[in-house]
Amino acid sequence: MKPVALVADLEFYPTDSVEKLKKSFEVISSNAKSEHELFEELNKSNAQVYFCGLGIFIGANVLDESKSLEYLVSPATGVTHLDLEYIHSRKISLIKLGAMKSQIENVFATAELAWGLIITCSRHLSSAVNSVKEGNFDRSRFLGRELFAKTLGVIGFGRLGRQVAKYGSAFGMNVVVFEIDRARQKDISPFQKADSLEGLLKVSDAISVHIPLNEQNRNLINAEMISRIKNGAIFVNTSRGELVDEQALASALRNGKLYGVGVDVLSGESEDQFDLDHSPLVSASREGLNAVITPHIGGWAEDAVELTRTIMVEEFLGKYEH
């Protein structure tokens, strides 16, 4: 009898990759939508490997009774949906996309979405489209702003931040970058290097966040930092919701300090108790403010999904077979 591979979002894995996996495993599609449902699936299947998604937090609540699980594979660059300490304590081998830097160096789906959010906020695209759907062909409420000659602030100059900086340059924007990694700082030219996060926030007309979440930068963009943002700026976050004080961000939008907010991530989105009705940014959007929120679709593009799922299956099989 073959060992079991439980796979979330199995229908989005390339056929060739699934067939390779099936040579060594019985492949079962995971349909779990909650920690409890995943707990039940893992125990019923006695899975040896679980290819996870983003919507369920993977920790003790899910894995406590999963004695057969040896491998956890995460096709996402972030790890906020994973209890790393617990997984390590269980001696479960973790294979995560974020470690495959060379294989994903040309995957820019999230950077493209970030740029789309900047444009959407600057031109009120979401509200304008909805207005036409409602039968109103009236532009008067949607006076937007040009990006040309404005300043784009990029927080983090890794794979995605670097690409967003290039998009800004292509649109004729002045690009300022804040990066704490000294090795990456050497590559910032021809863009301008900000000496501090505060300095970037004060001069930027649009700000895009591209840093991973860790304990050092949790709530990095707090109420104090938000108060330093240039009046009338657009703030975009496609990294992790926990990097930002969302209540303060919504307040800044509500009182007119910010022109627009675009996010693809929300704080606590992988938790079972997550409730959109309790999100201050969702509330701001429902009030008709210039807040654009997408459901963590940054990397959810056909080419990116096909490549990253292929990479994860190959990486797992390589480690498993050795």
C-alpha angles and dihedrals in degrees: 000000000000121000115252128253112195110202129193115211089011092165089066095056115100113258092237091055093048091050091052090050091049091059089071104019144043099241117216125184115233115222096175117140098178141035091256094051091049091047088055093047094050093049095044093049098038086219118196093198132027122198100202136203130213103257100076127058110234111215142103094317089062104030105034095101098029097105094161097057113110103157134042117191120194119188091197131093094220125068104201089113090059131076094217096183094052093044089052092048089055090051090235111158109239120206112186133180093229089070092058094078098151093047094053100037091115098044105111105159093118092048089052091051091049090054090047090054091051091053093043091054095043093053101031088237097161094053093041093053092047090049092056090048087055090055100261117127095180122126097188095097094050107063102155140188133251120235096206113113091005123120122257117201116203118194108203125018103216126118095305100035090051091053094048089051088055091050089052091051091049089055091053095254126146105243124213121184132199114197128158096195106097093206091056092044089068090063098050095094130130083036121072118259117225113219092212141012089245090054091054093047093051096056104033124104090189126024126196123189120216109163131113120248118251135151091268096058102032106133089006091151094055130164092277092052092045089054088058094056115113112264112260096020128146116234121202128183123183096154114072131324093226090069090073139055095237094189091056090045092053091047091052089052092046095051093047099251090118123049094205145346126211121184135170093185136054131198113264094008094144094051121103091231093052110133124184089208089067095051112108091207093052088050090052091051091050089052088062096254121145094269117133116192127182125186100251095287096145096116094024098106125122099245093042094047093048093049097043094047090049090051093050095049091048092047093049095047090048092055094040095051091050 
